[in-house]
C-alpha cells in the first residue's frame, strides 16, 4: 500500500480562512478522500 504525505499548515487565524480551506480541499480531492468525508458528514 502506498502512502502519501503532505505538509499541511494549521489554520492560525492570520491567513485567509477561505484560501486555507481551498488548499485543504484540494489535498482531500487529490487523495480521493472527499467521498469518505462527505459520507461521514451525512451520518452525523
C-alpha distance matrix in Angstrom:
0.0 3.8 6.6 10.0 13.2 16.7 20.0 21.7 25.4 26.9 29.8 32.9 35.7 36.9 34.8 35.1 33.1 32.7 31.2 28.7 27.9 27.3 25.0 22.9 22.9 21.9 18.7 18.0 18.7 16.6 13.5 14.8 15.6 19.3 19.6 18.2 20.7 23.5 23.0 23.1 26.2 28.0 27.8 29.5
3.8 0.0 3.8 6.7 10.1 13.5 16.9 18.9 22.6 24.5 27.4 30.4 33.2 34.2 31.9 32.3 30.6 30.2 28.4 26.0 25.5 24.7 22.1 20.4 20.6 19.2 16.0 16.0 16.7 14.0 11.3 13.4 14.6 18.2 19.1 18.1 20.1 23.0 23.1 23.3 26.0 28.1 28.3 29.7
6.6 3.8 0.0 3.8 6.6 10.2 13.5 15.4 19.1 20.8 23.9 26.8 29.7 30.7 28.6 29.2 27.5 27.4 25.6 23.0 22.7 22.3 19.5 17.6 18.3 17.2 13.7 13.9 15.3 12.8 10.0 12.7 13.2 16.8 18.4 17.0 18.4 21.6 22.1 21.8 24.3 26.7 26.9 27.9
10.0 6.7 3.8 0.0 3.8 6.8 10.3 12.3 16.1 18.2 21.1 24.1 26.9 27.6 25.3 25.9 24.4 24.3 22.2 19.7 19.7 19.1 16.1 14.5 15.5 14.1 10.5 11.5 13.0 10.3 8.1 11.6 12.2 15.4 17.6 16.7 17.6 20.7 21.8 21.6 23.6 26.2 26.9 27.6
13.2 10.1 6.6 3.8 0.0 3.8 6.8 9.1 12.7 15.0 18.1 20.8 23.8 24.5 22.4 23.4 22.1 22.4 20.2 17.5 17.9 17.8 14.5 13.0 14.9 13.7 10.0 11.6 13.9 11.5 9.8 13.5 13.4 16.3 19.0 17.8 17.9 21.2 22.7 22.0 23.6 26.6 27.3 27.5
16.7 13.5 10.2 6.8 3.8 0.0 3.8 5.9 9.5 12.1 15.0 17.8 20.6 21.0 18.8 19.8 18.7 19.0 16.7 14.0 14.9 14.7 11.2 10.1 12.6 11.4 8.0 10.4 12.8 10.8 10.1 13.8 13.6 15.7 18.9 18.2 17.6 20.7 22.7 22.0 23.0 26.2 27.2 27.1
20.0 16.9 13.5 10.3 6.8 3.8 0.0 3.8 6.6 9.7 12.7 15.0 18.0 18.2 16.3 17.9 17.2 18.1 15.7 12.8 14.5 14.9 11.2 10.6 13.8 13.0 10.1 12.7 15.4 13.9 13.5 17.0 16.5 18.2 21.6 20.7 19.5 22.6 24.8 23.8 24.4 27.8 28.8 28.3
21.7 18.9 15.4 12.3 9.1 5.9 3.8 0.0 3.8 6.4 9.2 11.9 14.8 15.4 13.5 14.9 13.7 14.9 12.9 9.6 11.2 12.2 8.9 7.8 11.4 11.5 9.1 11.2 14.3 13.7 13.5 16.5 15.3 16.4 20.0 19.1 17.3 20.2 22.7 21.4 21.6 25.1 26.3 25.4
25.4 22.6 19.1 16.1 12.7 9.5 6.6 3.8 0.0 3.8 6.4 8.4 11.5 11.8 10.4 12.4 11.7 13.6 11.7 8.4 10.9 12.5 9.7 9.2 13.0 13.5 11.9 14.0 17.0 16.8 16.9 19.7 18.3 18.9 22.5 21.7 19.4 22.1 24.8 23.3 22.9 26.6 27.7 26.4
26.9 24.5 20.8 18.2 15.0 12.1 9.7 6.4 3.8 0.0 3.8 6.0 9.2 10.7 10.1 11.9 10.5 13.1 12.2 8.6 10.5 13.2 11.2 9.9 13.5 15.0 13.6 14.9 18.1 18.6 18.4 20.7 18.7 19.0 22.4 21.2 18.5 21.1 23.7 21.8 21.2 24.9 25.9 24.1
29.8 27.4 23.9 21.1 18.1 15.0 12.7 9.2 6.4 3.8 0.0 3.8 5.9 7.8 7.3 8.8 7.2 10.4 10.1 6.9 8.9 12.0 11.0 10.2 13.5 15.4 14.9 15.9 18.9 19.9 20.2 22.0 20.0 19.6 22.9 22.1 19.0 21.1 24.0 22.2 20.9 24.5 25.8 23.8
32.9 30.4 26.8 24.1 20.8 17.8 15.0 11.9 8.4 6.0 3.8 0.0 3.8 5.5 6.9 9.4 8.9 12.6 12.4 9.9 12.2 15.2 14.3 13.9 17.2 18.9 18.4 19.7 22.6 23.5 23.8 25.8 23.7 23.3 26.7 25.8 22.6 24.7 27.5 25.5 24.1 27.7 28.8 26.5
35.7 33.2 29.7 26.9 23.8 20.6 18.0 14.8 11.5 9.2 5.9 3.8 0.0 3.8 5.8 7.6 7.3 11.1 11.7 10.1 12.2 15.2 15.1 15.1 17.9 19.8 20.1 21.1 23.7 25.0 25.6 27.2 25.2 24.3 27.5 26.9 23.5 25.0 28.1 26.2 24.3 27.7 29.1 26.6
36.9 34.2 30.7 27.6 24.5 21.0 18.2 15.4 11.8 10.7 7.8 5.5 3.8 0.0 3.8 6.7 8.3 11.7 11.4 10.5 13.4 15.7 15.4 16.2 19.0 20.4 20.8 22.4 24.8 25.7 26.7 28.6 27.0 26.1 29.5 29.2 26.0 27.5 30.7 29.1 27.3 30.6 32.3 30.0
34.8 31.9 28.6 25.3 22.4 18.8 16.3 13.5 10.4 10.1 7.3 6.9 5.8 3.8 0.0 3.8 6.1 8.8 7.8 7.4 10.6 12.4 12.0 13.4 16.1 17.1 17.9 19.7 21.7 22.6 23.9 25.8 24.5 23.5 27.1 27.1 24.0 25.4 28.8 27.6 25.8 29.1 31.1 29.2
35.1 32.3 29.2 25.9 23.4 19.8 17.9 14.9 12.4 11.9 8.8 9.4 7.6 6.7 3.8 0.0 3.8 5.5 5.5 6.4 8.7 10.2 11.0 12.6 14.5 15.8 17.2 18.8 20.3 21.7 23.3 24.7 23.5 22.0 25.4 25.9 22.7 23.6 27.1 26.3 24.1 27.2 29.5 27.6
33.1 30.6 27.5 24.4 22.1 18.7 17.2 13.7 11.7 10.5 7.2 8.9 7.3 8.3 6.1 3.8 0.0 3.8 5.5 5.0 6.0 8.6 9.9 10.5 12.2 14.2 15.5 16.4 18.2 20.0 21.3 22.3 20.7 19.1 22.4 22.6 19.3 20.1 23.6 22.6 20.4 23.5 25.7 23.8
32.7 30.2 27.4 24.3 22.4 19.0 18.1 14.9 13.6 13.1 10.4 12.6 11.1 11.7 8.8 5.5 3.8 0.0 3.8 5.4 5.0 6.2 8.7 9.9 10.5 12.3 14.4 15.2 16.3 18.3 20.1 20.8 19.6 17.5 20.7 21.6 18.4 18.8 22.5 22.1 19.8 22.5 25.1 23.7
31.2 28.4 25.6 22.2 20.2 16.7 15.7 12.9 11.7 12.2 10.1 12.4 11.7 11.4 7.8 5.5 5.5 3.8 0.0 3.8 5.4 5.1 6.3 8.7 10.0 10.7 12.7 14.4 15.4 16.7 18.8 20.0 19.3 17.7 21.2 22.1 19.3 20.1 23.8 23.5 21.7 24.6 27.2 26.0
28.7 26.0 23.0 19.7 17.5 14.0 12.8 9.6 8.4 8.6 6.9 9.9 10.1 10.5 7.4 6.4 5.0 5.4 3.8 0.0 3.8 5.5 5.2 6.3 8.7 9.9 10.9 12.5 14.4 15.5 17.0 18.5 17.3 16.2 19.8 20.2 17.3 18.7 22.1 21.4 19.9 23.2 25.3 24.0
27.9 25.5 22.7 19.7 17.9 14.9 14.5 11.2 10.9 10.5 8.9 12.2 12.2 13.4 10.6 8.7 6.0 5.0 5.4 3.8 0.0 3.8 5.4 5.2 6.2 8.6 10.0 10.5 12.2 14.2 15.5 16.4 14.9 13.2 16.7 17.2 14.2 15.2 18.7 18.2 16.5 19.6 22.0 20.8
27.3 24.7 22.3 19.1 17.8 14.7 14.9 12.2 12.5 13.2 12.0 15.2 15.2 15.7 12.4 10.2 8.6 6.2 5.1 5.5 3.8 0.0 3.8 5.5 5.1 6.1 8.8 9.8 10.4 12.2 14.3 15.1 14.6 12.7 16.3 17.5 15.0 15.7 19.3 19.5 18.1 20.8 23.5 22.9
25.0 22.1 19.5 16.1 14.5 11.2 11.2 8.9 9.7 11.2 11.0 14.3 15.1 15.4 12.0 11.0 9.9 8.7 6.3 5.2 5.4 3.8 0.0 3.8 5.5 5.1 6.5 8.8 10.0 10.7 12.6 14.3 14.0 13.1 16.9 17.7 15.6 17.1 20.4 20.4 19.5 22.5 24.8 24.3
22.9 20.4 17.6 14.5 13.0 10.1 10.6 7.8 9.2 9.9 10.2 13.9 15.1 16.2 13.4 12.6 10.5 9.9 8.7 6.3 5.2 5.5 3.8 0.0 3.8 5.4 5.2 6.3 8.7 10.0 10.8 12.4 11.2 10.6 14.4 14.6 12.3 14.2 17.4 17.0 16.4 19.6 21.6 21.0
22.9 20.6 18.3 15.5 14.9 12.6 13.8 11.4 13.0 13.5 13.5 17.2 17.9 19.0 16.1 14.5 12.2 10.5 10.0 8.7 6.2 5.1 5.5 3.8 0.0 3.8 5.4 4.9 6.1 8.5 9.9 10.3 9.4 7.8 11.6 12.6 10.5 11.7 15.1 15.4 14.7 17.4 19.8 19.7
21.9 19.2 17.2 14.1 13.7 11.4 13.0 11.5 13.5 15.0 15.4 18.9 19.8 20.4 17.1 15.8 14.2 12.3 10.7 9.9 8.6 6.1 5.1 5.4 3.8 0.0 3.8 5.4 5.2 6.1 8.7 9.8 10.3 9.4 13.0 14.4 13.1 14.4 17.6 18.3 18.0 20.5 22.9 23.2
18.7 16.0 13.7 10.5 10.0 8.0 10.1 9.1 11.9 13.6 14.9 18.4 20.1 20.8 17.9 17.2 15.5 14.4 12.7 10.9 10.0 8.8 6.5 5.2 5.4 3.8 0.0 3.8 5.4 5.0 6.2 8.5 8.7 9.3 12.9 13.4 12.5 14.6 17.3 17.6 17.9 20.7 22.6 22.9
18.0 16.0 13.9 11.5 11.6 10.4 12.7 11.2 14.0 14.9 15.9 19.7 21.1 22.4 19.7 18.8 16.4 15.2 14.4 12.5 10.5 9.8 8.8 6.3 4.9 5.4 3.8 0.0 3.8 5.5 5.3 6.2 5.3 5.6 9.3 9.7 8.8 11.0 13.6 13.9 14.5 17.1 19.0 19.5
18.7 16.7 15.3 13.0 13.9 12.8 15.4 14.3 17.0 18.1 18.9 22.6 23.7 24.8 21.7 20.3 18.2 16.3 15.4 14.4 12.2 10.4 10.0 8.7 6.1 5.2 5.4 3.8 0.0 3.8 5.4 4.9 6.1 5.5 8.6 10.4 10.3 11.4 14.0 15.3 15.8 17.8 20.1 21.1
16.6 14.0 12.8 10.3 11.5 10.8 13.9 13.7 16.8 18.6 19.9 23.5 25.0 25.7 22.6 21.7 20.0 18.3 16.7 15.5 14.2 12.2 10.7 10.0 8.5 6.1 5.0 5.5 3.8 0.0 3.8 5.4 7.8 8.7 11.5 12.8 13.2 14.8 17.0 18.2 19.1 21.2 23.2 24.2
13.5 11.3 10.0 8.1 9.8 10.1 13.5 13.5 16.9 18.4 20.2 23.8 25.6 26.7 23.9 23.3 21.3 20.1 18.8 17.0 15.5 14.3 12.6 10.8 9.9 8.7 6.2 5.3 5.4 3.8 0.0 3.8 5.5 8.0 10.3 10.7 11.6 13.9 15.5 16.3 17.8 20.0 21.4 22.6
14.8 13.4 12.7 11.6 13.5 13.8 17.0 16.5 19.7 20.7 22.0 25.8 27.2 28.6 25.8 24.7 22.3 20.8 20.0 18.5 16.4 15.1 14.3 12.4 10.3 9.8 8.5 6.2 4.9 5.4 3.8 0.0 3.8 5.7 7.1 8.2 9.8 11.4 12.7 14.2 15.8 17.4 19.1 20.7
15.6 14.6 13.2 12.2 13.4 13.6 16.5 15.3 18.3 18.7 20.0 23.7 25.2 27.0 24.5 23.5 20.7 19.6 19.3 17.3 14.9 14.6 14.0 11.2 9.4 10.3 8.7 5.3 6.1 7.8 5.5 3.8 0.0 3.8 5.5 5.2 6.4 8.7 10.0 10.8 12.6 14.6 16.0 17.3
19.3 18.2 16.8 15.4 16.3 15.7 18.2 16.4 18.9 19.0 19.6 23.3 24.3 26.1 23.5 22.0 19.1 17.5 17.7 16.2 13.2 12.7 13.1 10.6 7.8 9.4 9.3 5.6 5.5 8.7 8.0 5.7 3.8 0.0 3.8 5.4 5.2 6.1 8.5 10.0 10.7 12.5 14.6 15.9
19.6 19.1 18.4 17.6 19.0 18.9 21.6 20.0 22.5 22.4 22.9 26.7 27.5 29.5 27.1 25.4 22.4 20.7 21.2 19.8 16.7 16.3 16.9 14.4 11.6 13.0 12.9 9.3 8.6 11.5 10.3 7.1 5.5 3.8 0.0 3.8 5.5 5.2 6.0 8.6 10.0 10.7 12.7 14.8
18.2 18.1 17.0 16.7 17.8 18.2 20.7 19.1 21.7 21.2 22.1 25.8 26.9 29.2 27.1 25.9 22.6 21.6 22.1 20.2 17.2 17.5 17.7 14.6 12.6 14.4 13.4 9.7 10.4 12.8 10.7 8.2 5.2 5.4 3.8 0.0 3.8 5.5 5.1 6.2 8.7 10.1 11.1 13.0
20.7 20.1 18.4 17.6 17.9 17.6 19.5 17.3 19.4 18.5 19.0 22.6 23.5 26.0 24.0 22.7 19.3 18.4 19.3 17.3 14.2 15.0 15.6 12.3 10.5 13.1 12.5 8.8 10.3 13.2 11.6 9.8 6.4 5.2 5.5 3.8 0.0 3.8 5.4 5.2 6.2 8.8 10.2 11.1
23.5 23.0 21.6 20.7 21.2 20.7 22.6 20.2 22.1 21.1 21.1 24.7 25.0 27.5 25.4 23.6 20.1 18.8 20.1 18.7 15.2 15.7 17.1 14.2 11.7 14.4 14.6 11.0 11.4 14.8 13.9 11.4 8.7 6.1 5.2 5.5 3.8 0.0 3.8 5.5 5.1 6.4 9.0 10.4
23.0 23.1 22.1 21.8 22.7 22.7 24.8 22.7 24.8 23.7 24.0 27.5 28.1 30.7 28.8 27.1 23.6 22.5 23.8 22.1 18.7 19.3 20.4 17.4 15.1 17.6 17.3 13.6 14.0 17.0 15.5 12.7 10.0 8.5 6.0 5.1 5.4 3.8 0.0 3.8 5.5 5.3 6.7 9.3
23.1 23.3 21.8 21.6 22.0 22.0 23.8 21.4 23.3 21.8 22.2 25.5 26.2 29.1 27.6 26.3 22.6 22.1 23.5 21.4 18.2 19.5 20.4 17.0 15.4 18.3 17.6 13.9 15.3 18.2 16.3 14.2 10.8 10.0 8.6 6.2 5.2 5.5 3.8 0.0 3.8 5.4 5.3 6.8
26.2 26.0 24.3 23.6 23.6 23.0 24.4 21.6 22.9 21.2 20.9 24.1 24.3 27.3 25.8 24.1 20.4 19.8 21.7 19.9 16.5 18.1 19.5 16.4 14.7 18.0 17.9 14.5 15.8 19.1 17.8 15.8 12.6 10.7 10.0 8.7 6.2 5.1 5.5 3.8 0.0 3.8 5.4 5.4
28.0 28.1 26.7 26.2 26.6 26.2 27.8 25.1 26.6 24.9 24.5 27.7 27.7 30.6 29.1 27.2 23.5 22.5 24.6 23.2 19.6 20.8 22.5 19.6 17.4 20.5 20.7 17.1 17.8 21.2 20.0 17.4 14.6 12.5 10.7 10.1 8.8 6.4 5.3 5.4 3.8 0.0 3.8 5.6
27.8 28.3 26.9 26.9 27.3 27.2 28.8 26.3 27.7 25.9 25.8 28.8 29.1 32.3 31.1 29.5 25.7 25.1 27.2 25.3 22.0 23.5 24.8 21.6 19.8 22.9 22.6 19.0 20.1 23.2 21.4 19.1 16.0 14.6 12.7 11.1 10.2 9.0 6.7 5.3 5.4 3.8 0.0 3.8
29.5 29.7 27.9 27.6 27.5 27.1 28.3 25.4 26.4 24.1 23.8 26.5 26.6 30.0 29.2 27.6 23.8 23.7 26.0 24.0 20.8 22.9 24.3 21.0 19.7 23.2 22.9 19.5 21.1 24.2 22.6 20.7 17.3 15.9 14.8 13.0 11.1 10.4 9.3 6.8 5.4 5.6 3.8 0.0
